[in-house]
């Protein structure tokens, strides 16, 4: 049986033809296909104004992104078969890059499953469902995950604010098995205790794995300042690579406590110190105290969550980088990162250029970084490429 039809206005099929998967509500021809005839999570057939079928999608008529394409095949539907095929394909890709089961297993659109993110922590899975379409198929999804991966526990991490926009509950629940009292993962030859129930996002940030490994290579005999340190993902590998001293700063007491536990777990407590502080306040005081570090890592949370926040967020990034440069030792290295999709790589480039010139320092880019291979970028969906990192050498003005 054919899916109900969702008609697009004239010329609103161009993005889909280029490979994007989203349909915005203002692109729908509501005279031919009124949105109020659909229920959240229904499967539809997306049709261009000239009658050409674009493919099958699931829909939520009350949201800005009202439909997300699942397949170019008009009769395809979300369920056990699609989950099995696409999760197995994603698993095979990760296993080519990683020898141990610690990675982002599913990254939404890039793995053909929009609205779904799954992080794998050995035999524990942290699952984020952010759309009504995936929520409607939650039970077959869980069945497939159990069959393919044989997990001991699956957490539905439902605290993402996107779920509210989709009309979904935001209470996280253990949907399968039992969460262990202590969960330890491995990354970059280090071990990390993580808190997937109360921690940020899915409980860990795998996306910076490659850049953190590069930074660790540079840390020997250096003093390192890890800002927005969370559980120590940057700082602890640096300490394991014989940094002289690593200082972790984070405003969250629970994050600092977790980082301290991870330092102890990796037997690097003697070379690390942990400071609970607002990063802006810490940097201002460090500048006044004339503290200097050989390496400064600036990896803040997303400071621009929405396009309308760009101006204030850009200014926050500018101030942070300006302050970070002022506590950097001569011939030091600044690692400056942003996970805000709305701050482009060119924006961060300009912030670093202007900040270094403002304090009369000579800055050069020696390397750039981005998402690790378990966060693949869909070539037609720029929204899937959000992470950018610059490794900068900074010296006295020439």
C-alpha positions in Angstrom: 0.0 0.0 0.0 1.4 3.4 -1.0 2.2 6.0 1.6 0.1 9.2 1.8 1.5 11.9 -0.4 3.2 15.1 0.8 3.4 17.6 -2.1 6.0 20.3 -2.3 5.6 23.8 -3.7 7.2 24.6 -7.0 11.0 24.6 -7.0 11.1 23.4 -3.3 12.6 20.1 -4.4 16.0 21.4 -5.3 17.7 20.7 -2.0 16.3 17.1 -2.0 17.6 16.6 -5.5 21.0 17.6 -4.3 20.9 14.9 -1.6 19.6 16.7 1.5 17.0 14.9 3.5 14.9 17.6 5.1 11.6 19.2 4.2 10.6 22.4 5.9 7.0 23.1 6.7 7.0 26.3 4.5 8.0 24.2 1.5 4.9 22.0 1.6 2.0 22.7 -0.7 -0.7 22.7 2.0 -3.5 23.1 -0.5 -2.7 19.7 -2.1 -1.6 18.0 1.2 -2.8 19.8 4.3 -0.4 19.2 7.2 -3.1 18.7 9.7 -4.1 15.4 7.9 -0.9 13.7 9.2 0.0 12.5 12.6 3.5 12.8 14.2 5.6 9.9 13.0 3.5 9.0 9.9 5.3 7.7 6.9 4.7 9.8 3.7 5.7 9.8 0.1 7.3 13.1 -0.8 6.2 14.4 -4.2 7.6 17.4 -6.2 5.2 19.9 -7.7 5.5 18.2 -11.1 4.5 14.8 -9.7 8.0 13.3 -9.5 8.4 11.1 -6.4 11.3 12.2 -4.2 11.1 9.3 -1.9 9.6 8.2 1.5 9.9 10.1 4.7 8.5 10.3 8.2 6.6 13.5 9.1 5.8 15.7 12.1 3.4 18.3 10.9 3.9 20.6 13.9 7.7 21.1 13.5 9.8 23.4 11.3 11.6 20.4 9.8 8.3 18.6 9.1 9.6 15.7 7.1 12.9 13.7 6.9 13.6 11.5 4.0 14.4 7.9 4.8 14.8 6.5 1.3 14.6 7.5 -2.4 12.4 4.5 -2.8 8.8 5.6 -2.5 7.5 2.4 -0.7 10.3 2.2 1.9 9.3 2.4 5.5 11.1 2.6 8.9 11.1 -0.6 10.9 13.1 -3.7 11.7 14.4 -4.3 8.2 15.7 -0.8 7.7 17.2 -0.6 11.2 19.0 -3.9 10.7 20.5 -3.0 7.4 21.6 0.5 8.3 22.9 -0.2 11.8 24.8 -3.2 10.5 26.4 -1.0 7.8 27.3 1.7 10.4 28.8 -1.0 12.7 31.0 -2.4 9.9 32.3 1.1 9.2 33.2 1.8 12.8 34.9 -1.5 13.1 37.2 -0.5 10.2 38.5 2.4 12.3 38.3 1.2 15.9 39.6 -2.0 17.3 37.5 -1.6 20.5 33.8 -1.0 20.9 33.9 2.6 22.0 32.5 5.0 19.4 29.5 6.8 18.1 27.6 4.0 16.3 24.9 6.0 14.6 25.2 9.7 13.7 21.7 10.6 12.4 21.4 11.6 8.7 25.0 10.6 8.0 24.1 6.9 8.7 20.7 7.1 7.0 18.7 7.3 10.3 17.7 10.9 10.8 16.7 11.7 14.4 18.8 8.9 15.9 22.2 9.0 17.7 23.7 6.0 19.4 27.0 6.0 21.4 28.5 2.7 22.2 30.3 2.2 25.5 31.4 -1.5 25.1 28.2 -3.4 26.0 26.2 -0.3 27.1 24.4 1.8 24.6 23.3 5.4 25.1 20.5 6.2 22.6 19.2 9.6 21.7 15.9 9.7 19.8 15.0 13.3 18.8 12.1 12.9 16.4 8.6 11.5 16.6 9.3 9.3 13.5 12.0 7.3 15.3 10.0 7.4 18.6 7.1 5.6 16.8 9.5 2.8 15.9 11.3 2.6 19.2 10.4 -1.0 20.0 11.7 -2.5 16.8 14.8 -0.4 17.1 15.5 -1.8 20.6 14.9 -5.3 19.3 17.4 -4.8 16.5 20.0 -3.4 18.9 19.7 -6.3 21.2 19.9 -8.8 18.4 22.9 -7.2 16.6 25.0 -6.0 19.6 23.9 -8.2 22.6 24.2 -5.2 25.0 23.9 -5.5 28.8 22.0 -2.2 28.9 20.4 0.4 26.7 19.7 3.9 28.0 17.2 6.1 26.2 18.8 9.4 26.9 15.8 11.6 26.4 16.9 14.9 27.9 17.6 16.5 24.5 15.5 19.8 24.2 14.8 18.8 20.6 12.4 16.2 21.9 10.2 18.9 23.4 9.8 20.5 20.0 8.6 17.1 18.7 6.1 16.8 21.5 8.1 14.0 23.2 8.8 13.3 26.8 12.3 14.2 28.2 12.7 11.6 30.9 15.6 9.3 30.4 15.0 5.6 31.1 16.9 2.4 31.0 14.9 0.5 28.3 16.9 -2.7 28.4 19.0 -4.5 31.0 20.5 -2.7 33.9 23.0 0.1 33.9 26.3 -0.8 35.7 27.1 1.1 38.9 30.4 2.2 37.3 31.0 2.6 33.6 34.6 2.9 32.3 35.4 3.5 28.6 38.7 3.6 26.7 40.0 6.4 24.4 43.5 7.4 23.3 45.2 4.9 25.6 43.3 6.3 28.6 40.4 5.1 30.7 37.5 7.3 31.6 34.8 6.8 34.1 31.6 8.4 32.7 28.1 9.2 33.9 25.7 8.4 31.0 22.6 9.0 33.0 23.4 12.4 34.5 26.3 13.5 32.2 26.2 15.9 29.3 24.7 14.7 26.0 25.1 10.9 25.7 27.6 10.9 28.5 30.8 11.4 26.5 32.1 13.4 23.5 33.7 11.0 21.0 33.8 13.7 18.3 37.2 15.2 19.4 39.0 11.9 19.7 41.4 12.4 16.8 42.3 16.0 17.8 42.8 14.9 21.4 45.3 12.3 20.3 47.2 14.9 18.3 47.4 17.2 21.2 48.7 14.5 23.5 51.7 14.0 21.2 52.7 17.7 21.8 52.4 17.7 25.6 55.6 16.1 26.8 57.4 18.4 29.3 54.8 21.1 28.7 52.4 22.9 31.0 48.8 22.4 29.8 45.6 24.4 30.5 42.5 22.4 29.7 39.5 24.8 29.7 35.9 23.5 29.8 37.7 20.2 30.7 34.5 18.1 31.5 35.8 14.6 32.4 39.4 15.2 31.3 39.2 14.0 27.7 42.0 16.4 26.6 44.0 16.8 29.8 44.4 13.1 30.9 45.9 11.9 27.6 48.3 14.9 27.8 49.3 13.9 31.3 49.8 10.3 30.2 52.1 11.6 27.5 54.3 13.2 30.2 53.1 16.7 30.4 54.9 18.6 33.2 51.6 19.8 34.6 47.9 19.8 33.5 45.3 22.2 34.9 41.7 21.4 34.3 39.1 24.1 34.6 35.3 23.6 34.5 32.3 25.4 36.0 30.6 22.1 36.8 31.4 20.6 40.2 30.3 17.1 39.0 32.6 17.4 35.9 35.6 18.4 38.0 34.9 15.5 40.4 34.7 13.1 37.4 38.0 14.4 35.9 39.7 14.0 39.3 38.5 10.4 39.5 39.8 9.8 36.0 43.2 11.2 36.8 43.3 8.8 39.7 42.1 5.9 37.5 45.0 6.7 35.0 47.5 7.3 37.8 48.3 10.8 36.7 46.9 12.7 39.7 50.4 14.0 40.7 50.7 16.0 37.6 47.2 17.4 37.4 45.2 20.0 39.3 41.5 20.7 39.1 39.7 24.0 39.4 36.0 24.6 39.6 35.5 28.0 38.1 33.7 30.0 35.4 36.3 29.9 32.6 36.0 33.6 31.8 36.6 34.4 35.5 39.5 32.0 35.7 41.2 33.5 32.6 40.8 37.1 33.8 42.4 36.2 37.1 45.2 34.1 35.5 46.0 37.1 33.3 46.2 39.4 36.4 48.4 36.8 38.2 50.6 36.6 35.1 50.2 32.8 34.9 51.4 31.3 31.6 51.0 27.9 30.0 52.8 26.2 27.1 49.6 24.8 25.7 46.0 26.1 26.1 43.0 24.0 25.0 39.8 25.9 24.5 36.9 23.5 23.8 33.7 25.3 25.0 30.2 23.9 24.7 28.1 25.2 21.8 27.8 29.0 22.5 25.6 29.5 19.4 22.7 27.1 19.6 20.4 29.0 17.2 21.1 31.3 14.3 19.5 34.2 16.2 22.2 33.8 18.9 25.0 34.4 16.5 26.0 37.9 17.5 26.3 37.3 21.3 27.8 33.8 20.7 30.4 35.2 18.3 31.4 37.8 20.9 31.7 35.1 23.6 34.1 33.0 21.3 36.1 36.2 20.6 36.5 37.0 24.3 37.5 33.5 25.2 40.1 33.3 22.5 41.4 36.8 23.3 41.8 35.8 27.0 43.3 32.4 26.2 46.0 34.0 24.1 47.0 36.3 27.0 47.8 33.3 29.3 49.8 31.5 26.6 53.6 31.3 27.0 55.9 32.5 24.3 56.0 30.0 21.4 53.0 28.3 22.9 50.3 26.3 21.3 46.6 27.2 21.4 44.1 24.6 20.5 40.9 26.4 19.7 37.7 24.5 18.9 34.0 25.1 18.3 31.1 22.7 18.2 28.6 25.4 17.2 27.3 24.7 13.7 26.4 28.4 13.3 30.0 29.5 13.8 31.8 28.6 10.6 35.4 27.6 10.2 36.0 30.9 8.5 34.4 32.7 11.6 36.8 31.0 14.0 39.7 31.7 11.7 38.8 35.4 11.8 38.4 35.4 15.6 41.9 33.9 16.0 43.4 36.3 13.4 41.9 39.4 14.9 42.5 38.3 18.6 46.2 37.7 17.9 46.7 41.0 16.1 44.9 42.9 18.9 47.5 41.8 21.4 50.3 42.0 18.9 51.1 38.3 18.7 52.2 36.3 15.7 49.8 33.4 15.2 50.1 30.6 12.6 47.9 27.6 11.9 49.9 24.4 12.0 47.0 21.9 11.9 43.3 21.7 11.7 40.9 19.1 13.1 37.3 18.1 12.9 35.0 15.2 13.6 36.4 11.7 14.2 35.4 9.0 11.6 32.5 7.9 13.8 30.9 11.2 13.1 30.8 11.0 9.3 29.8 14.1 7.3 26.9 13.8 4.8 28.1 15.8 1.7 24.7 17.3 1.0 23.8 18.1 4.6 26.1 20.9 6.0 24.4 20.5 9.4 26.3 17.2 9.9 29.6 19.0 9.8 29.7 21.1 13.0 33.1 20.6 14.6 36.1 22.7 13.8 39.5 22.9 15.5 42.6 25.0 14.9 46.1 24.1 16.3 47.9 27.4 16.5 51.5 28.3 17.3 51.8 31.8 18.9 54.9 33.8 19.3 56.0 37.3 19.9 55.3 39.7 17.1 57.7 39.6 14.2 
